[in-house]
Amino acid sequence: MKILANDGISKSGIALLEENGFTVITTKVAQNQLIKFINEEQINGLLVRSATSVSQELIAACPSLQLIGRGGIGMDKIDVEYAIDHGLKVINTPEASTKSVAELVFAHLFGMVRFLHISNREMPLEGDTRFNELKKAFSQGMELNGKTLGIIGFGNIGQEVAKIAIGLGMNVIATDTEIKKATIELIFFNQQKMVFPIETQPLETLLIQSDFITLHIPSQEEYTLTAKEFAMMKNGVGIVNTARGGVLNEVDLINAIESGKVQFAGLDVFESEPTPEIQILMNPEVSLSPHIGAGTKEAQDRIGIELATQIIDLFKK
């Protein structure tokens, strides 16, 4: 069976597949050449990340395909229903990147509350001539301890975010359309455990009470955060989005930043990805990263192994 990992796969994932008799191809094929390549090479399994789309057209045009795998959580770039209806197996790795994404949330939060996203821009330019002025300007930061973090979307990643927040001494409010309560278990270095039951709250409660808000929801047909929701938030709130571009209205976000309602925002995903709007990229109150939520060595390793294990279980039984 031939597997095309079009957006890459970890060496450990490749090794596991090859040990079990699968052929793994890691050639990066352009989207407009993908159908031709799959048919010429008689590819049976297509593994993708966020860079490759698997449309109904592609599935219909590639009769050799038996499996589509997504290295990550979101399935918005795969026509899942059509694939399943036509007998293909569709898999993803919903838990492999949870820790990496959750840690990136706090990378943005820690950076923003201490103005690192601005000082890292200013220091190379003026650190040698305006050191004392910059020190004064960036010495009015805040601590996360004791603040309230609102988590929109309380699935695997949202719950992992809650673990870190609780460990930092933050208050946690979560909202979710399906999950009513969850048990957050913290396991420490010495194997001691603590359990924290959390009941989800209405979105309005979260918006009103949170000092910081982080989004962990799939792609939506409509925005979850717009001018209406921003108006309900505390003045000076911080926003983090490591979920999907399009879950918040970026125009409304910039307006909220300019009005002072939102003090800063951390964005890893963008509406017009991979060409984010210049108003987002140039705003000094926005902490930026290029969709790297799952981009750690550990997460990539887990993703590769999890994909390989599922493929082996499906086709070698």
ZITAMO-V322218 format. One record per helix or strand of 3 or more residues. SS is the DSSP state (A for helix, B for strand). FROM is the first residue (numbers start at 1). LEN is the number of residues. If there is no record, write none. Layout:
BEGIN
<<SS:FROM:LEN> <SS:FROM:LEN>>
END
This chain:
BEGIN
<<B:2:4> <A:11:9> <B:23:3> <A:31:11> <B:45:4> <A:56:6> <B:67:4> <A:80:6> <B:89:4> <A:98:16> <A:116:11> <A:131:7> <B:148:5> <A:156:12> <B:171:5> <B:181:7> <B:193:7> <A:203:7> <B:212:4> <A:227:6> <B:237:5> <A:250:10> <B:262:6> <A:278:4> <B:286:3> <A:297:19>>
END
